Amino acid sequence: MRGGGLLVAGTTSDAGKSVVTAGICRWLVRQGIKVAPFKGQNMSLNSFVTREGAEIGRAQAMQAQAARVEPTALMNPVLLKPGSDRSSQVVLMGKPVGEMSARGYHGGRQRTLFEPVMACLEELRGTYDAVICEGAGSPAEINLRRTDIVNMGIARAARLPVVVVGDIDRGGVFAQFFGTTALLAPEDQELVAGYLVNKFRGDVTLLEPGLDMLHGLTGRRTFGVLPYAHGLGIDEEDGLRVSLRGTVRESVVAPPVGADVLRVAVCAVPLMSNFTDVDALAAEPGVVVRFVDRPEELVDADLVVVPGTRGTVKALAWLRERGLADALARRAAEGRPVLGICGGFQALGERIEDEVESKAGVVDGLGLLPVRVRFGVEKTLARPVGEALGERVEGYEIHHGVATVDGGEPFLDGCRVGAVWGTHWHGSLESDGFRRAFLREVAAASGRSFVPAPDTSFGALREEQLDRLGDLIEEHADTDALLRLIEEGAPTGLPFVPPGAP
């Protein structure tokens, strides 16, 4: 087999397209099939830097890991990084090419990207046995179909069979499947082979009569019913699934090693980016992570994290309006730990000069670190390796701000003053030895009898999670039928479901 393919579409955002795509990739590679993920256009503030210095969505990097291949820009040629409700930075082949309004993008620019997106897909199909493509949102967004480069637009151009995923946990999944199909043009419907139910709880035999009726109404089968799986902790792309009052992930970990737990509060700043940085903390036994938006929620925290953001100046204003800035200043004065990552690091500094991101000019930072930041037009995209607290650290950088450090102790590329730490490095906490050393520092500063587990491997936990996704596909989907779709395309003679696209 060479050049087989499948498009995993969804009835809605967050229906489970990313995890299903990853699960299919992991299942295929376990069968000895050389597979790659692909998403023509991704909108996400969670991104990753490939080894060649290209910025892509973290979901595609996760899917590449599921496929056991190195992620590249080919797997996500267009990345949109929202800067407001109406505009986004456009990243093409891993490099930013400018800001654009949603109207301007869908009004013309998106169509010009169709050719490079298809070229990337064809290059992958010429290299791999199979390419599993992920759609975006819903394929039945009839207002955007004319310029679509991620759903039925590429499916039709590449003759890809389509499986539509629906989240039954939200309710209304039968109407979603039927309505999605019925709003597609006849030429698009020809490629929709069937459906995949996601996040099912209970007795599947109670669902089967509905699946039979759906088949009678649409002429399309259901390829599987995936059960609701807790504790997957896989990278999200569309936003924070959990409530600010909830945990960062439904992690399943061992009990604490020491007498105490550590409580980590993550400030839920506007345009929060790469909140996956704290996943490695949540994977540690005895570490409790939550997102917060009120100053009183910082009081009992042993560590406060100010995470990355696509809008540092906007985040600063939000921290001040909410009273969180004053709470952070009190923590610093009391010697209680604060960690700023990327945009959070910039916010902890003394001054920001921004004529690029917010165009706000000179803005005062929180003044907790001796750092001045000037935003440049060129974006830093890097995969640095270094040392901190006597441990090797790997990370990745994605930022326009260039920091000048005027004091403090060196910490990665940033600095430390007392119990306040700042760095541009995303992903540093995934380095196991460093994470343990850092948590020991936090525990000492907080007066907690917390002991990091000696053998927690974040990489191994991630592999276990990806294997669980592969298991879900293998155990609960008709894998023989999926493989036929990938090899042969959509079956012929699928009936038209009226009324079709308006």
N, C-alpha and C positions, 0 to 999 in steps of 0.2 A: 504494500500500500504506500502510495506517495501522493501528498497533496489533498488528502481527505479533509473534510471540514464539517463544522456544525456551528450554528449560531444559537446561543442560549439567551433568549429574550425573557422579558418579565411583564406581568400584568401591571406592575407599579414599580417605583423605586423601592429598594430594600425588600424586594420579594425573595431575594436569595440568589440572584444571578451570579454574584461574585463567588460565593461559596460553592454553588453547584458547578460552576466552571472549574474551580480549583479541584473539586472532588472528581470530576470526570478526568481532568489532567492526571491526578494522582492514580486513579484506577487504570488509565491507559498505560502510563509508564510502567506500572507493575505488571502489565501484560507484555512488556518488551516493545511497546510502540513508542517511537520517537515523536513527542508531542510538544507543541508550543501554545501559549495563550495569546489572545489578541483582543484589543478593544480599540476601535478606530478613533473614538473621541470619548474622553473621560472628563467629567467635571468633579474636581475633588481638591480639598486643601490638604489631603494626606498624600504626600508624594515621596519619591525615593530617587537616589542618584545611582545610576548604573556605573560599572567600572570605567566605561569610556566617557563619563562625565555628562550623561544625559539625564534629564529629569522626566520621570514617568510616574503614573499613579501607583501608590503602594499596593493596591489590589492586584495590579498586573505583576508587580515584583513578587507578591505572595504566590500568585498562580504559577509564575516561573519556577519558584521553589517547589511547588507541588509537582511540576513537571520535571524537576531535577535538571533544569537548564539555567544558564546565566541570563538574567533579564537584560533586554536591550531596548533601544528606542523604537525598533520595529514593532514591538508588542503594544505600544501605546503612542502612535504618531502624533496625536493631538490631545493636549491636556489643557483644560480650562480651569483657572484658579480664580474663584470669585473674589472681587475686591469690594463689592457692594451688591445690593439686590439687582442692579441693572448692568453691571460691567464685570469683565473678567480679564485676567492676563491670559493671552494665548501663547501656549508653549508648543512649538512645532519641532518634531524630531529631537525633542529634549532641550531645546533652547527657546527662551522667550522672544517673541516677535512683536510684542506690543499689547496695549490695552484696547479693548473693544467693547462697545455696548452690546447688549443682547440683540437689539434691533439691527445694529450694523453687522453683527456676526451672522445671524440667520437671514439677513436681507441680501447678503452677497458673498461675504468672505468664506462662509462655510462651503459654498459650492466650489470655490477655487481649491479647497483642500481635498476634494473627493479623489482627484487623481493621485496625489502622494499617499493618501490612505490606502487606496487600492494597490498601489505599487508595493507598499509594505506588506500587505496581506499576501500578494502573489509571491513575493520573495520568501516569506515564511512557508508558503505552501510548496514552493520549489525545494525547500530545505528539509522540511519535516514530513513525517508520515501523516500527521494529522494536525490541524490547527483548530483549537476550540475558541470560538469568538464569543465575547460577552457583549450584549446590547446595553442600552442605556435607557432608564425610565421605562416607557412603554412603547412598543412598535406602533400602537394605534394613536399616537399624538398627531392627529390629522392636520393640525395647524402647522406642523413642522415637517411633514412628509416630503414636501418638494425639495428641501435642502438636506435631507437626512443622509448622514455618512456613517452611521453607527448601527442602525437597525435594519429595516427592510431595504434600505438603499444599497448597502453592501451585500445583503443576502441575495437580492435579485441580480446584482451585477456579477457576483461570484457564484451564483447558483448554489447557495448554501441551504441545506435543510434547516428548519427552525423548530426548536422546542421551546414552548412558552412555560415559564415557571410562575406559579401563583402561591402566595402566602395564605394558607387556609387559617392560620392563627388570627388573622385580622377579620375573618368572616367574608362572605360573599364571593368565594372563589369561583363557583360555577358561573355566576354572572360575569365575573371578570374574564374567564376563559372565553365564554361565548361572545361577550361584547368586544373583546380584543380582536377575535377572528372576524366578526361581522363588520367591523369598521375598516378592514383592509381591502384594498383593491383586489380584483380577481387575480391579477398577476402575482401579488404578494401572498394571497391565500394559498396559491399553488405550492408554496414552499413551507407553509406551516404544517408540519407533520403531526403534531400533537402536543401534549401537555405533561407537566411534571408538578405534582402537588408537593409543597414544602411546608415544614413545621406542623405536621399533623400530630394530634394528641388523641389517644383513645383506641378504640377497636376499629380497625380498617374495614372490617366487613360491613359496618354501618355506613361507610362511605361508598361502597361499591355500587349500590343501586344508582346513586347520583352520577358516578362515572359512566355507567352504562347509558343513562339518559343523555349525558353530554355527548357520548359517542353517536347516539342516534340523532342528535340535533346537528352535530357538526361533521360527522363522518370521520372524526379523528380520535385516536386512542390516547390513553394516558400511559406514559412510559414508566411511571412509578409514583409511589407515595412515600416521601421521606419523613421520618418521625422528627418531632421537635428534639433537638440535641442541645443539652446544656453544656456550658463550659468550653465552647469551641475557641473563643478568644481570637478570632481571625480578623485581620485588618479590615476596617470599614472604609468606604469611600464617600458616601453621600452625607455623612454627618454622624453625630453622636446618638446611637440608638438608645442609650440608657438615659434615664432621668438624671438631672443634676443631683438628686438625692440618692441615686442608686450607686452601685459599684461600677468601677471602670469596666470590668468584665466579669462574667459569671465563672470565675476561675475555680477549679477544683484542685485544692492544694492540701498538703499535709498540715497538721497542727504546728503551732510555734515551737521552735527548738528551745528558746529561753523562757523566762518567766513572764515577759511582757510582749505586747504587740506594738508595732509602730503605726501611727495614723498619719496618712498622707492626704493633704488637701490640695487639689489642683484647681487653680482659678480659671473659671470657664470664660475666658476673655472672648470678645467678639472676633469672628473670623479665625477661630482657633485652628491651627494647623499642626499636623503630626502629633495629635494627642496620643497616638500609639507609643510615643516615647515612654509613657508610664506603664505600659503593659508589663514590662519586665519587673517593675516594682510589685505589681499586683500578683505576679506569679510566685513571689517569695512567700514561703510559709510565715505567717505572723505579720504580714504587711497588709493593711487595710487602706484601700485607695478610694477616694470619692471626689467628685467634682463639686465645686462650691461657687456661690455668687453673693454671699453675705459675709460681712466682717466677723460676726459672732461664730461662724463656722471655722475660723482660723484659730480660735482660742485653744481648743484641745488638740490641735494638730502638732505632731512632732516634726513634720516637714511640710512646708508649703512650696508647691511648684508653680511658677509662672511660665506657662508653656509657650510654644511658638504661635505666631499669629501672622496673618497676611496684612494686618493693619496695626502696626506698632503704636502709632499716634492715637488711633481710635481706641486701642486697648488701654493706653495710658489714661485717656479721658474717662473711660468706663471704670477703671480701678479707682480713680479719684471720686467719681460720682457715687459709687457704691460704698465708699468708706474703706475699701480694701487697701488703698494706698497708705492710709494712716495706720491700718492694722499691720501692714508689712513693715512700716518704719518702726513701730513699737517692737515687733519681733526682732528686727535687726539690732535695736538698742539693747534688748534683753539677751542677745546672744543665742537666739532660737533659730534653727536652720531654715533657710530660704534658698531655693535653686531656680535660677532663670535659664531657660533654654531658648536660643535663637531670638525671636522677637521678645520673649520674656527677659532674656539677658539684656537686650537693648533698652527695655523699659526700666531696668534697675539702674541704669547708668545716670550720668549727670546731665547730658545734653544730647539732643538729636537734631541733626540738620537734614530735613527731608524735603527735597524738591522733586522727588521721583514717585514715591508710593502715595502719600497723602497730599504732597505739595503744600504742606503747612509751614514750611520754613523752619526756623529754630524753635524747638519745643523743649522745655525742661523735663528731664527724666525724674525718677524717684530719688536719685542721689544716693543710692545705697552702695554703689560700686564706682570706683574712679575711672569711668569709661565715657568717652565721647564717640558718638556714632554719626557718620555721614553717609547718607544713601547715595549710591552710585547707579548709573544707568545699567552697567554690566552686572549680571547676577553671578554670584559665586556658587559654583556647583562642584563639589569635591568629595572625595572619600578619604579623609585624613586618618592617620594612624599615629598614636602617641602613647604617652605614659602619664598616669596620675595616681597618686597615693600608692606608688610603688607597683602599680599594675598596668599591663598593656591594655590600651583602649582603642577600639575602632569606632568610627562614626561616619556621618555624612553631613554635608553643609549645603543649605539652600537659602541664600539671603542676598538682598541688595545692600544691606547696611555694612559699612566697613568700620570696625571698632578700633579706636586708639585707646590702649590701656595705659594709665598714668600712675599705677601703684598697685598695692595689694600683692598677694602671692600668686604666681602663675598657676592657672588651672586650665588644662587643655589649651585652647586659644584665647581663653578669657582670663578671669582672675577670681580670687577669693579674698574677702575681707571679713575676718571673724567667722561667723556662721552663715555668711551670705556668699553664694557661689554663682558664677555665671559663665556660660559657654555658648558658642554657636553650634556645637556639635549635637545633631540629632543622633539617636540610636546608641549613645555611649553607654547607657544603662543595660544594654543587651550584652555587654562584656562582663562575664560572670564574676571574675576576680575583682574588677573595679567596683561593680555594683555592691558586692559584699563589703569591700573596704569602705565605700561611701556610706552604707547603712550603719556600719560600726561607728563612723564619725557622727552620724545623725543621732544614734542611740546615746552616745557619750554626751553630746551637747544637750540632749533632752532629758538626761538622767534616767533613761529607761534600761531595764535589764533585758534588752533584746539581743538575741544571738542569731546572726544569719545562718541559714541552713548551709552546711558545708558542701553540698553536692547538687544544688539546684542548677540545672543547665537550661538556659532559656532556649537555646538552639534545639536541644533535644525535646523540650516541651512543644516547640513549634512543629517539629517533625511528627510528634505524636498526634497533634491536632490535625495536621494535614492527612495523616494516615486514617484518622477517624472520618474525615470527609470522604476519602477513597472507600472506606468501609461502608459508609451510608449509600454510596452509589452502587457498590457491588452487591450489597445485601437487600436493597429496597427498590432498585430500578431494574428494568429489563435491559441488561447490558448487551445481550445479543442483538436486540432491536436497535439500541443506540449505536452499536458498532456498524450495523448495516446502514443506518442513516449516514454515518461518517464516511463510509466507503462508497455508498451508491447514490446518496442524495435522497431527496424527498420522494415518497412513492407517487406514481402517476395516478391520475383519476381522482384526486381528492375533490370532494364536492365544494361548490361555491356556497357560502353562507351569506344570504342577503341581510342588509342592503348593500354592503360594500362601502368603499370610501365615498364620501359626498362629492 
